[in-house]
Each structure stands twice: as structure tokens, then as C-alpha cells.
Amino acid sequence: MTELGPEERELFEKVATPLYEEATLGGGLKESDPRLEEGGELRPALDLLVSLNLLVFDRSTGQFMPVDPSTVSSHVVSPMSQQGTVLLKESSEWARAFGHLSQSWRRSPSSARGPITEFHKRAIGSFIEGAVREAELELLTAQPQAARDSAQVSRASRLSVAAEREIAALDRGVSMRTLYQHSARRHAPTRKYVAEVTEHGAEVRTLDEFFNRMIVIDRRLAIIPGAPDLSVAIAVREPGLVTYLVDVFERAWERARSFSNTERTMMHDIAKEQRAMTIRMLIEGHSDPVSAKRLGVSARTFAAYVADLKGEYDAETRFQLGYTMGQAGVSGLEEE
């Protein structure tokens, strides 16, 4: 993010704010607008708004789209407040400036989108950061474990950032419950993250079945994926929908097993649940990538599960394996 001071605030108030208002009233700013091109009169203001995540570029329309300023302002105002009395006045001025934008947002057609809002790419992280910072009572999170070897470093980095964010919430009295898939127990960065947050009071459990990513804050806001590649997030504020998502979480939580429980009988039960789900995936005819995602493992690990079943049932092909299990009455729906 651009380093912010009095000069940036002056640009923000005198030039960037009118440009933002133009974007909200017009439904976006065209990339082809000559004022916004390199060297254009409004390019510095555009760069400032983009760096603050107040405008995000939508490739499908070729336009810069406005973002609700209330989800962004805390990233500017809060750090300044923490720097002490020297920056206190500047923090107050930025809060006032964002307050003016919020009024523009409420007056614009964009604010008529209702209780469901979309966030794209980099704006997703900023929105989640601000939303978690504003949590007062409870965080519910579901995190599918679908990491691949090539993504281990980036995932570990994201977990480290998440740990700092969520520990801050826990330390101010917010309760937190998190669900993972069983496969997360074998992922070292996830184990480290779980150890850190549970030390501060969080509860973490795992279960076998696939569920999608979700964050629920104070049972008033739910954040869920809006695209398979996680490039879009949807913020849901409709009370009925949020209540429904909380119910889905609670049902899964009741069936889940404590992450901290590593007793032999517990690990044996988990292995049986993963084996049963592997069988269900085979019987239902899912592809390896789909099955691996449902289990939260790599395609290579899922192939190893299938190979073990072939050996167990003395089968050379998947068709033969399916036929043999069918003849034996194996369904994967209950303990065999």
C-alpha cells in the first residue's frame, strides 16, 4: 500500500474523492478513459484509489469498479491510531475523509446491491482483514485442506498471517471455532497454526466430508467463495442466509473430531472414515481430481488410497475393484 501522509490525504480529498464518486454514480470507470492513462490528469488519483483497494479492476468489463469504503477504511485508520499521539490528528482526518466517501456510497446505485456483495482478488484479503478486526463475539471458519506440494510455501505464509489476525481477535475476547478436513492433521504448517490459535482459546476440529470455505463473523456476516478458483468472495449479510450457513456449520461441528485428540483409537476411526469416503468416491464414479479435492489430499495420495484398496481386494483395475466391492456388499456408507 502507498505510504500515506498529509500530501496523499490532500490528493485523496481534492481529486480522488470526486473520482471515486464518479465511479459510484456511473457504475465504474473505463480503463480507456484518457484521463486515467499513464500521464493523464487523474492517473495519480486512480493509483491512490487502487492502492487503497477502493477501486478494483474488472477484466470482464474493462472498468475500475468501486468497493464499499467501510470495508477498507480500518486498514488506513487503525494502524495510524496505533502509532500514538503524533499521528492521532492525521488518523482523525482520514476517518472523516472515509466518512464522506461512505455517504457517497450510500447515495450511489452501487449501494442498492442489497445484502450480498462481491469482492475480487486482492480486495478479498483486505475485506476479510477488516471484517475480522471488527468481530466482537464469535468467529466460525471452515477451511478445506486442499494444499498441493507446489503451494506449500504460499499456504504456510497465509496461515502465518491468519494466525496473527485471529490471535488478535481471540485476545480481545472473541471466541473462535474452526473446521478442517482430516487430511489437515498431516500438514505441518496447519498443525503449527492450530497450535498457536488453540493456545489462545480457539477450538479446532476435523471431519471427513468435503465442505466449502466459509467465515462467519458474529452471526451477522458470512464470507463464502464466489468462484471455484477463489478469485471472487461473496459477503452475505442477509440474516436468513447467515442463519442457514451457521446451521450447516453447527451440524458439521457436531460430527467433527477434536484436532488435538491424537489417541490411537481416534486416529484409527479417522483412517476408517477416510477409507469409507474413498470407497464412496470410487462407487460414485468421480474423477481422481474431484475425489482428491473432496478428501482434501493430492491426486497422488488419492491414487495411493485406490492402490491400497486394489491390493486389499486383489483387483487389477478399478472396474474389477468396483465389481468386487459390490459383490462383497461394500458401500462406504457405514463402518465395514
C-alpha positions in Angstrom: 0.0 0.0 0.0 1.2 3.6 -0.7 2.7 5.3 2.3 0.1 7.8 3.4 0.6 11.2 4.8 -0.8 14.8 4.5 0.0 15.0 0.8 -1.7 11.8 0.0 -4.8 12.8 2.0 -4.9 16.2 0.2 -4.9 14.3 -3.1 -7.5 11.9 -1.7 -9.9 14.6 -0.6 -9.5 17.0 -3.6 -9.1 14.7 -6.5 -9.5 11.0 -5.6 -12.8 11.5 -3.7 -14.6 13.2 -6.7 -13.1 10.4 -9.0 -14.5 7.8 -6.6 -17.9 9.5 -6.6 -17.8 9.5 -10.4 -17.2 5.7 -10.3 -20.0 5.0 -7.9 -22.6 7.1 -9.7 -21.5 5.9 -13.2 -21.1 2.2 -12.3 -17.4 2.2 -12.8 -14.5 4.0 -14.7 -13.5 2.8 -18.1 -9.8 1.8 -18.4 -9.7 3.6 -21.8 -10.6 6.9 -20.2 -7.7 9.2 -21.4 -7.7 11.0 -18.0 -6.7 7.7 -16.4 -3.9 6.7 -18.9 -0.3 7.0 -17.9 0.5 10.7 -17.6 -3.2 11.5 -17.5 -4.5 14.2 -15.2 -6.3 11.8 -13.0 -3.8 9.0 -13.0 -2.3 9.8 -9.6 -5.8 9.8 -8.0 -6.6 6.5 -9.7 -3.3 4.9 -8.5 -4.1 6.1 -4.9 -7.7 4.6 -5.0 -6.4 1.3 -6.4 -3.6 1.1 -3.8 -6.2 1.6 -1.1 -8.5 -1.1 -2.7 -11.2 1.4 -3.1 -11.2 0.7 -6.9 -10.6 -2.8 -8.3 -10.2 -3.6 -12.0 -12.8 -5.9 -13.5 -11.3 -7.5 -16.7 -14.7 -8.7 -17.9 -16.0 -5.1 -18.3 -12.7 -3.3 -18.7 -13.6 -1.0 -15.9 -12.4 0.0 -12.4 -15.2 -0.8 -10.0 -15.8 0.9 -6.6 -15.6 -1.0 -3.3 -17.5 -0.2 -0.1 -15.2 2.1 1.8 -16.3 0.9 5.2 -14.5 -2.4 4.4 -11.3 -0.6 3.7 -11.0 2.4 6.0 -9.8 0.4 9.0 -6.7 -0.6 7.1 -5.7 3.1 6.9 -7.2 4.5 10.1 -6.4 1.7 12.7 -2.6 1.5 12.0 -2.3 5.2 12.3 -4.1 5.2 15.6 -1.6 2.7 16.9 1.3 4.9 16.2 0.4 7.2 19.0 -0.4 10.9 19.6 1.8 12.1 16.7 -0.5 10.5 14.2 -3.7 10.8 16.1 -4.8 14.0 14.3 -4.0 12.5 10.9 -6.0 9.4 11.7 -9.0 11.5 12.6 -8.7 13.4 9.3 -8.6 10.1 7.3 -11.6 8.8 9.2 -13.5 12.0 8.3 -12.4 11.6 4.7 -13.7 8.0 4.6 -16.9 9.0 6.2 -17.5 11.4 3.3 -17.0 8.5 0.9 -19.4 6.3 2.8 -22.1 8.9 2.3 -21.4 8.9 -1.4 -21.5 5.1 -1.4 -24.9 5.1 0.2 -26.3 7.6 -2.3 -25.0 5.7 -5.3 -26.6 2.9 -7.4 -23.8 0.6 -6.2 -25.2 0.6 -2.6 -28.5 -0.8 -3.9 -26.9 -4.2 -4.4 -28.6 -5.4 -1.2 -27.2 -7.7 1.5 -24.9 -9.6 -0.9 -21.6 -8.0 -2.1 -18.8 -9.4 -4.3 -15.1 -8.8 -3.8 -12.4 -9.7 -6.3 -8.8 -10.8 -5.9 -6.7 -8.5 -3.7 -9.8 -6.8 -2.3 -10.8 -10.1 -0.7 -7.9 -10.2 1.7 -8.5 -6.5 2.7 -12.2 -7.1 3.3 -11.6 -10.2 5.4 -8.9 -8.4 7.4 -11.2 -5.5 8.2 -14.2 -7.8 9.0 -12.2 -10.0 11.4 -10.8 -6.9 13.1 -14.4 -5.7 13.7 -15.5 -9.0 15.2 -16.9 -8.6 18.7 -18.2 -12.0 19.8 -17.5 -15.0 17.6 -15.7 -16.4 14.5 -16.7 -19.6 12.8 -14.4 -20.7 10.0 -14.4 -23.7 7.6 -11.1 -24.3 5.8 -10.9 -27.2 3.3 -7.5 -28.7 3.3 -6.6 -28.9 -0.4 -2.9 -27.8 -0.4 -0.6 -29.2 -3.1 3.2 -29.6 -2.8 3.7 -26.6 -5.1 1.6 -24.4 -2.9 3.1 -25.3 0.5 5.2 -22.1 0.9 2.4 -19.7 0.0 -0.1 -21.6 2.1 2.3 -21.5 5.1 2.7 -17.8 4.6 -1.1 -17.3 4.5 -1.5 -19.4 7.7 1.0 -17.2 9.5 -0.8 -14.0 8.5 -4.2 -15.6 9.5 -2.7 -16.7 12.9 -1.7 -13.1 13.7 -5.1 -11.8 12.7 -7.1 -14.4 14.6 -4.9 -14.4 17.7 -5.6 -10.6 17.9 -9.3 -11.3 17.9 -9.0 -14.1 20.4 -7.0 -11.9 22.8 -9.8 -9.3 22.8 -12.3 -11.9 23.9 -13.7 -13.2 20.6 -14.5 -16.9 20.6 -13.4 -19.0 17.6 -14.2 -22.4 16.2 -12.6 -23.8 13.0 -13.2 -26.9 10.9 -10.7 -28.7 8.7 -10.7 -31.9 6.8 -8.9 -34.9 8.4 -6.0 -34.5 6.0 -5.0 -31.3 7.7 -3.6 -33.3 10.5 -0.7 -34.3 8.3 0.1 -30.8 7.1 2.9 -29.3 9.2 2.1 -25.6 8.7 -1.6 -26.2 9.6 -0.6 -28.1 12.7 1.6 -25.1 13.7 -1.2 -22.7 13.0 -3.7 -24.8 15.1 -1.2 -25.0 18.0 -0.9 -21.2 18.0 -4.6 -20.3 17.9 -5.7 -23.1 20.4 -3.1 -21.7 22.8 -5.2 -18.5 22.8 -8.5 -20.3 23.2 -9.6 -21.3 19.7 -11.3 -24.7 19.2 -10.4 -26.8 16.1 -12.0 -30.0 14.8 -11.7 -32.1 11.6 -14.1 -34.3 9.7 -14.0 -36.5 6.6 -16.6 -34.9 4.3 -15.9 -32.1 1.9 -17.3 -28.7 2.7 -16.5 -25.3 1.2 -14.6 -22.4 2.6 -16.6 -20.1 4.9 -16.1 -17.4 7.5 -19.0 -16.3 9.7 -18.5 -13.2 11.9 -20.8 -12.5 14.9 -23.5 -14.4 13.1 -24.2 -11.3 11.1 -21.8 -11.6 8.2 -20.8 -14.7 6.2 -18.0 -14.8 3.6 -18.1 -17.6 1.1 -16.4 -18.3 -2.3 -17.9 -16.8 -5.4 -15.8 -18.7 -7.9 -14.1 -22.1 -8.0 -10.6 -20.5 -8.1 -11.3 -18.3 -5.1 -10.8 -15.2 -7.2 -14.2 -13.9 -6.0 -15.6 -13.8 -2.5 -19.2 -13.1 -1.6 -20.1 -11.2 1.6 -23.6 -12.2 2.8 -25.5 -10.0 5.4 -29.0 -11.4 4.8 -29.9 -12.7 8.3 -31.8 -15.8 7.0 -28.9 -16.9 4.8 -26.4 -16.3 7.5 -28.5 -18.4 10.0 -28.7 -21.2 7.4 -24.9 -21.2 6.9 -24.4 -21.2 10.7 -26.7 -24.3 10.9 -24.6 -26.1 8.3 -21.5 -25.3 10.3 -23.0 -26.5 13.6 -24.2 -29.8 12.1 -20.7 -30.4 10.7 -19.1 -29.3 14.1 -21.1 -31.9 16.0 -19.8 -34.7 13.8 -16.2 -33.5 13.7 -13.3 -34.7 15.9 -11.0 -32.6 18.0 -7.8 -31.7 16.3 -5.8 -32.0 19.5 -7.0 -35.6 20.1 -4.3 -37.9 18.7 -5.2 -41.1 20.7 -4.8 -44.3 18.8 -8.5 -45.1 18.8 -9.3 -41.7 17.4 -6.7 -41.9 14.6 -8.0 -45.4 13.8 -11.5 -44.0 13.4 -10.3 -41.2 11.2 -8.5 -43.6 8.9 -11.7 -45.7 8.6 -13.7 -42.6 7.8 -11.2 -41.6 5.0 -11.2 -45.2 3.7 -15.0 -45.2 3.6 -15.1 -41.9 1.7 -12.5 -43.2 -0.8 -14.8 -46.1 -1.5 -17.8 -43.8 -1.9 -15.9 -41.7 -4.4 -15.0 -44.8 -6.4 -18.5 -46.2 -6.4 -20.0 -42.8 -7.4 -17.5 -42.7 -10.3 -15.8 -39.4 -9.5 -12.5 -38.5 -11.3 -9.3 -38.5 -9.3 -9.0 -34.7 -9.1 -12.6 -34.4 -7.8 -12.2 -37.2 -5.3 -8.8 -35.8 -4.1 -10.5 -32.4 -3.5 -13.3 -34.0 -1.6 -10.8 -35.8 0.7 -8.5 -32.8 0.9 -5.5 -34.7 -0.4 -3.3 -34.5 -3.6 -4.2 -36.6 -6.6 -1.1 -38.7 -5.9 -2.3 -39.5 -2.4 -5.7 -40.4 -3.6 -4.2 -42.8 -6.2 -2.3 -44.4 -3.4 -5.5 -44.9 -1.4 -7.0 -46.6 -4.5 -3.9 -48.8 -4.9 -4.2 -50.0 -1.3 -7.9 -51.0 -2.0 -6.8 -52.8 -5.1 -4.3 -54.8 -3.1 -6.9 -55.4 -0.3 -9.5 -56.8 -2.8 -7.0 -58.4 -5.1 -8.1 -56.3 -8.1 -6.0 -55.2 -11.1 -8.3 -52.5 -12.4 -10.8 -50.0 -11.0 -13.6 -51.7 -12.7 -12.6 -55.0 -11.1 -12.3 -53.3 -7.8 -15.7 -51.8 -8.0 -17.3 -55.1 -9.0 -15.5 -57.0 -6.2 -16.6 -54.5 -3.6 -20.1 -54.6 -4.9 -20.2 -58.3 -4.6 -18.9 -58.1 -1.1 -21.6 -55.5 -0.2 -19.1 -52.8 0.5 -20.7 -49.3 0.1 -18.6 -46.9 2.1 -21.8 -45.6 3.8 -21.1 -47.2 7.2 -18.4 -49.0 9.0 -17.5 -52.1 7.1 
